[in-house]
Amino acid sequence: MYRIISGQWKAKRISAPKNFDVRPTTDFAKEALFSIIENRYRLDFGSISVLDLFAGIGSISLEFASRECKDVTSVEMNPKHSAFINSTATELEMGSQINVQRADVFEYLKKNRKRKSYEIIVADPPFETEIIKYNELISLVLNNNYLKENGVFILEHQSRTKLEHSNLIDTRKYGNVSFSFFKPNEQQPETNNPEEEQDSTTL
């Protein structure tokens, strides 16, 4: 069970079937996370795009939708979990806000390179994920234009897992759960085509 912290469905409790093998972000950690997002980034939730990776049963996706975010993409491989997100979103009249994609996150990121970018990307991989897979995930997100220039990638992981990356700007610990915040890659300045420069000098 988890609770929607704020917005239209504030205090709404969501219960998944008992046979679901899920580990939703705790209410305490989620409340702290959204406090950071609101106070540090000051984004207008009504006009941003969000990508929720390893969406589980929708704790993060539904939180954004409750806060009037109209463009949430939830990627979840487990068919029961993805169906649960869909049915819950429909029940709460959020169906038009949340786009559920049933897919392996790594394959999804490889297939959709540079198609769309987001202000916020959140990922909550399984706790047993190895560091090499964390690094692959970070690379796929940051090196394929998934993040907008003012965006942030937030990766949830065990507190004992120590991540290192040049784009890592902060890590916040809440018990055995930590959130690491990554900035986008710096935009490369556009370079003029040498042939164009040559042509311009001959005019």
Buried (B, 14 or more C-beta within 10 A) or exposed (E): EBBBBBBEBEEBEBEBEEEBEBEBBBBEBBBBBBEBBEEEBEBEBEEBBBBBBBBBBBBBBBBBBBBEBBBBBBBBBBEBBBBBBBEBBEEBEBBEBBBBBBBEBBEBBEEBEEEEBBBBBBBBBEEEBEEEBBEBBBEBBBEBBBBBEEBBBBBBBEBEBEBEBEBBEEBBEBEEBBBBBBBBBEEEEEEEEEEEEEEEEEE
